[in-house]
Amino acid sequence: MDTTVDLDTFSSAVERPDEGARRAAEERWQQLAMPAGGLGRLQELGAWLASVQGEAPTRPLAAAKVLLFAGDHGVASLGVSRLDPRTGTADRVRAVLDGTAPVAVLARRYGAGVRVVDMAVDADPAEFPEDVVRHRVRRGSGRIDVENALTEAEAVQAFRAGVAVADEEADAGTDLVLLGDLGVGSTTVAAVLVGALCGTDAAAVTGRGSGIDDRMWMVKCATVRDALRRARPVLGDQIALLAATGGADFAALTGFLLQASVRKLPVVLDGVVTAACALVAQRIAFRAPEWWRAGTASGEPAQVKAYDRLTLTALQEIGVAMGEGTGAVLALPLLQAASDTLAEPVAVPSAKPLAPRAPAKLPTAAELLGRF
């Protein structure tokens, strides 16, 4: 098996979205009988969809897919999350698969498909369907504050799996990906990657994640600090960085984001985990962020820093912080509204002048009084 990956190819393979289609969409908005900017951010979203689809008017979104990469993380054993580090991730995967998780409920409501990709869940693979586990790299990952999450070969394998999933979705006709993650301890890992790539200290990127208290936050902050010391020496090599302080799900998400951009498949990011992976991907292909939009602001400080570096603005700020792709799928109705409105034919006013209306005959005072 080839244990290397040429990251330089992505930089040249990722093209910019179609600027001509964007301009055509903006001109089309101007033809509508409404005040300038009357549809607010829907107009920007419509223009973005036109550019990533390469045509204006846009095609209505008909095959959106919620895509969740799942994995356990060794740092969860330190008590950095309120979720059970032994079974929390597997339980969340089951809830998505049986349709009871909020993201599954919302996906049904908005007509999106749902796919889970198990990259490193610490559970018997026989517990999940074959199509969920076929890309799995390992069970769990190393404790990134004291050891590598993966070997470099495993990081390459996971990265390639993400690339393969992007190809699978593009070939299947998916027209929009709502990207999320499933994993206990994942916000700690994300904080490390964002802190390392943005050059900040642990306290500036460590958030409350699953709703931890002050004591747990201090443990989490110390864990991020120790992991940052291990991340900084490998900042110049993104695969080495994902192996040292990432995880199989993070490596797969990064590979997916890059190949989705190559395949011109637009993506909506969810929480801090997808934001962190987007930041790693940006280091590899600087044009890739033009193919992404940010679904929601989760309140995690690392997400704020990542979006600032990526120059992305969240479509919604409604306090959704649970991850699992929930914030991304909540942005789907906005994108559907933008694409549907822009796809409708524009009514062109008739050049034929309207015939003058005959003046109405008003009753006289006598006639009015005669009615009483």
C-alpha positions in Angstrom: 0.0 0.0 0.0 1.2 3.5 -0.9 1.8 5.3 2.4 2.4 8.8 0.8 0.2 11.4 -0.7 1.2 14.3 -2.9 -0.6 17.3 -1.4 0.8 19.7 -4.0 -1.5 18.3 -6.7 -4.6 19.7 -4.9 -3.4 23.3 -5.1 -3.3 23.1 -8.9 -6.4 20.9 -9.2 -8.8 23.2 -7.3 -10.2 25.8 -9.6 -12.2 28.9 -8.6 -16.0 28.8 -8.9 -17.4 30.3 -12.1 -17.2 34.1 -11.8 -19.3 34.6 -15.0 -22.1 32.6 -13.5 -21.9 34.6 -10.3 -22.2 37.9 -12.2 -25.1 36.5 -14.3 -26.9 35.6 -11.0 -26.3 39.1 -9.6 -27.7 40.6 -12.8 -30.7 38.3 -12.6 -31.5 39.4 -9.0 -31.5 43.0 -10.3 -34.3 42.1 -12.8 -36.7 41.2 -10.0 -39.3 43.7 -9.0 -38.0 44.3 -5.5 -35.9 46.9 -3.6 -32.1 46.7 -4.1 -30.8 44.0 -1.8 -34.4 43.1 -0.8 -33.6 39.4 -0.2 -30.6 40.0 1.9 -28.1 37.2 2.2 -30.3 35.0 0.0 -28.9 37.0 -2.9 -25.3 36.3 -1.9 -26.1 32.6 -1.5 -27.9 32.4 -4.8 -24.9 34.0 -6.5 -22.5 31.6 -4.8 -24.7 28.6 -5.8 -24.6 29.8 -9.4 -20.8 30.1 -9.3 -20.3 26.6 -7.8 -22.9 25.1 -10.2 -21.3 27.0 -13.1 -24.6 28.3 -14.4 -27.3 30.9 -13.9 -30.1 30.6 -13.3 -29.3 28.0 -10.7 -30.5 24.4 -10.6 -32.8 23.8 -7.6 -31.0 21.7 -4.9 -32.5 18.2 -5.3 -29.8 15.9 -3.8 -28.4 17.3 -0.6 -26.6 14.9 1.6 -25.7 15.1 5.3 -22.3 13.5 5.6 -20.9 12.6 9.1 -17.3 11.3 9.7 -17.1 9.5 13.1 -14.2 8.7 15.3 -13.2 8.4 19.0 -10.3 10.3 20.5 -7.9 9.2 23.3 -8.1 12.6 25.0 -11.7 11.9 25.9 -10.4 9.6 28.7 -9.1 12.7 30.5 -12.6 14.0 31.3 -12.7 16.8 28.7 -16.3 16.0 27.7 -19.6 15.4 29.5 -20.2 12.4 27.2 -19.1 8.9 28.1 -15.7 8.3 26.4 -16.4 4.6 26.3 -19.7 4.5 24.5 -20.6 8.1 23.6 -19.5 8.1 20.0 -21.0 4.6 19.2 -24.3 5.7 20.8 -24.4 8.8 18.7 -23.7 6.8 15.5 -26.6 4.4 16.4 -29.0 7.4 17.0 -28.2 8.8 13.5 -28.6 5.4 11.8 -31.9 4.6 13.5 -33.2 8.1 12.7 -33.7 9.5 16.2 -30.8 11.9 16.3 -31.8 15.6 15.7 -29.8 15.7 12.5 -31.6 12.7 11.1 -35.0 14.2 12.0 -34.1 17.6 10.4 -32.6 15.8 7.3 -36.0 14.0 6.8 -37.8 17.3 7.2 -35.7 19.1 4.6 -35.4 16.2 2.2 -31.7 15.5 2.6 -30.0 12.1 2.7 -27.8 11.0 5.6 -24.5 9.0 5.5 -22.2 8.1 8.3 -18.6 7.1 7.7 -16.9 5.3 10.6 -13.2 6.2 10.6 -12.2 5.3 14.1 -15.1 4.5 16.4 -14.0 2.5 19.4 -16.6 -0.2 18.9 -16.8 -3.6 17.3 -17.3 -2.9 13.6 -19.9 -5.7 13.5 -22.2 -3.4 15.4 -22.7 -1.2 12.3 -23.6 -1.8 8.7 -20.9 -2.7 6.2 -21.3 0.6 4.2 -20.6 2.5 7.4 -17.4 0.8 8.5 -15.8 -0.1 5.2 -13.4 2.9 5.3 -12.5 2.4 9.0 -8.8 2.9 9.8 -8.6 1.8 13.5 -10.5 1.7 16.8 -10.0 5.1 18.6 -6.8 7.1 18.5 -3.9 8.0 20.7 -3.9 10.6 23.5 -2.6 13.6 21.6 -1.3 15.4 24.7 1.4 12.6 25.1 1.4 10.5 21.9 0.4 10.6 18.2 -3.2 10.1 17.3 -2.2 8.0 14.3 0.8 6.6 12.5 1.7 8.6 9.4 0.5 5.6 7.3 -2.8 5.6 9.1 -3.2 9.4 8.5 -2.5 8.8 4.8 -5.1 6.0 4.7 -7.7 8.1 6.4 -7.0 11.1 4.1 -7.3 8.9 1.0 -10.6 7.5 2.4 -12.0 11.1 2.6 -10.9 11.6 -1.0 -12.7 8.4 -2.0 -15.9 9.4 -0.2 -15.9 12.8 -2.1 -15.6 10.9 -5.4 -18.4 8.6 -4.4 -20.7 11.4 -3.5 -19.9 13.4 -6.6 -20.4 10.4 -8.8 -23.7 9.6 -7.1 -25.1 13.0 -8.1 -25.0 14.7 -4.7 -25.4 18.5 -5.3 -24.6 19.8 -1.8 -22.9 18.3 1.2 -23.8 19.2 4.8 -20.7 18.2 6.5 -20.4 17.2 10.2 -18.7 14.9 12.7 -19.5 12.4 15.4 -16.9 12.0 18.2 -16.4 12.4 21.9 -13.4 14.6 22.6 -13.4 16.1 19.1 -13.7 19.7 20.1 -10.4 19.3 22.1 -8.6 18.0 19.0 -10.1 20.8 16.9 -8.9 23.4 19.4 -5.4 22.1 19.1 -5.4 22.2 15.3 -6.8 25.7 15.2 -4.5 27.0 17.9 -1.5 25.6 16.1 -2.4 26.9 12.7 -3.5 30.4 14.0 -0.5 30.7 16.5 -2.6 31.2 19.6 -2.3 29.8 23.1 -4.6 27.2 24.6 -6.9 29.5 26.5 -7.8 31.4 23.4 -9.1 28.3 21.5 -10.5 26.1 24.3 -14.3 26.2 24.5 -17.0 24.5 26.6 -17.6 21.8 24.0 -20.3 19.4 25.4 -21.2 21.9 28.1 -18.3 21.3 30.6 -18.0 23.1 33.9 -15.0 25.3 35.0 -13.0 22.3 36.4 -13.4 20.3 33.3 -12.5 23.4 31.2 -9.2 23.7 33.1 -8.4 20.1 32.4 -9.3 20.6 28.7 -7.2 23.7 28.5 -4.2 22.0 29.9 -4.7 19.1 27.5 -4.8 21.5 24.6 -1.7 23.3 25.8 0.3 20.0 26.0 -0.9 18.9 22.6 0.0 22.3 21.1 3.6 21.7 22.1 3.5 18.5 20.1 1.8 20.1 17.1 4.0 23.1 16.5 7.1 21.2 15.3 5.1 19.5 12.4 3.1 22.6 11.3 4.8 22.5 7.9 3.6 19.0 7.0 -0.2 18.7 7.1 -0.3 14.9 7.1 2.2 14.8 10.0 0.1 17.3 11.8 -3.1 15.2 11.4 -1.2 12.1 12.6 0.3 13.9 15.6 -2.6 15.8 16.9 -5.6 15.0 14.7 -7.3 11.7 14.2 -8.6 9.4 11.5 -11.9 11.4 11.2 -10.0 14.7 11.0 -7.7 13.4 8.3 -10.7 12.0 6.3 -12.6 15.3 6.7 -9.6 17.2 5.3 -9.2 14.8 2.4 -12.9 15.0 1.7 -12.9 18.9 1.7 -10.1 19.0 -0.8 -11.4 16.5 -3.2 -14.9 17.9 -3.0 -13.4 21.2 -4.2 -11.6 19.4 -7.0 -14.9 17.8 -8.0 -16.8 21.1 -7.7 -19.0 19.8 -5.0 -20.2 22.6 -2.7 -20.0 22.0 1.1 -21.7 23.6 4.1 -19.5 23.3 7.2 -21.0 22.5 10.6 -19.2 23.1 13.9 -15.6 23.6 15.1 -14.4 20.2 13.9 -15.2 20.9 10.3 -13.9 24.4 10.7 -10.5 23.0 11.9 -10.3 20.6 9.0 -11.1 23.4 6.6 -8.2 25.4 8.0 -5.9 22.4 7.4 -7.2 22.0 3.9 -6.8 25.7 3.2 -3.0 25.3 3.9 -2.9 22.7 1.1 -5.1 24.5 -1.5 -5.8 28.2 -0.9 -8.7 28.4 -3.3 -10.6 25.5 -1.7 -12.6 27.7 0.8 -14.4 29.3 -2.1 -16.4 26.0 -2.4 -17.6 26.1 1.2 -20.0 28.0 3.3 -20.3 28.1 7.1 -23.7 26.8 8.4 -23.8 28.2 11.9 -21.7 29.8 14.7 -21.4 27.3 17.5 -19.9 29.6 20.1 -16.6 27.7 20.2 -13.7 30.2 20.2 -11.6 28.0 17.9 -14.4 28.1 15.3 -14.5 31.9 15.5 -10.7 32.0 14.8 -10.9 29.5 12.0 -13.7 31.3 10.2 -11.9 34.5 10.5 -8.8 33.0 8.9 -11.0 31.4 6.2 -12.9 34.6 5.7 -16.2 32.8 6.2 -19.3 34.2 7.9 -21.8 31.8 9.5 -25.2 31.8 7.8 -27.0 31.6 11.2 -26.3 32.4 14.8 -29.0 30.6 16.7 -26.9 28.9 19.4 -26.7 25.4 18.0 -23.6 23.8 19.3 -24.2 20.1 19.4 -22.3 19.3 16.2 -23.4 16.1 14.3 -24.1 18.3 11.2 -27.1 19.8 12.9 -26.0 23.4 12.2 -25.2 22.6 8.6 -28.6 21.0 7.9 -30.4 24.0 9.4 -28.8 26.1 6.7 -30.3 23.9 4.0 -33.7 25.7 3.8 -31.8 29.0 3.2 -29.9 27.6 0.3 -33.0 25.9 -1.1 -34.8 29.2 -0.9 -31.9 31.0 -2.7 -31.6 28.4 -5.5 -35.4 28.1 -6.0 -35.9 31.9 -6.1 -33.0 32.4 -8.6 -34.1 29.4 -10.7 -37.6 30.8 -11.3 -38.1 32.7 -14.6 -38.0 36.5 -14.3 -41.2 38.2 -15.3 -40.3 40.9 -17.8 -42.7 43.9 -17.8 -44.8 44.3 -20.9 -43.8 47.1 -23.2 -47.4 47.6 -24.3 -48.9 50.6 -22.5 -52.1 49.9 -20.5 -55.3 51.3 -22.1 -56.6 54.3 -20.2 -59.5 53.5 -17.9 -62.7 55.4 -18.3 -63.4 57.7 -15.3 -66.0 56.2 -13.0 -69.4 58.0 -13.0 -69.9 59.4 -9.5 -73.5 59.7 -8.2 -75.0 63.1 -7.6 -76.1 64.4 -4.3 -79.8 64.0 -5.2 -79.1 60.4 -6.2 -77.4 59.7 -2.9 -80.1 61.3 -0.9 -82.8 59.4 -2.8 -81.3 56.2 -1.4 -82.4 57.1 2.2 
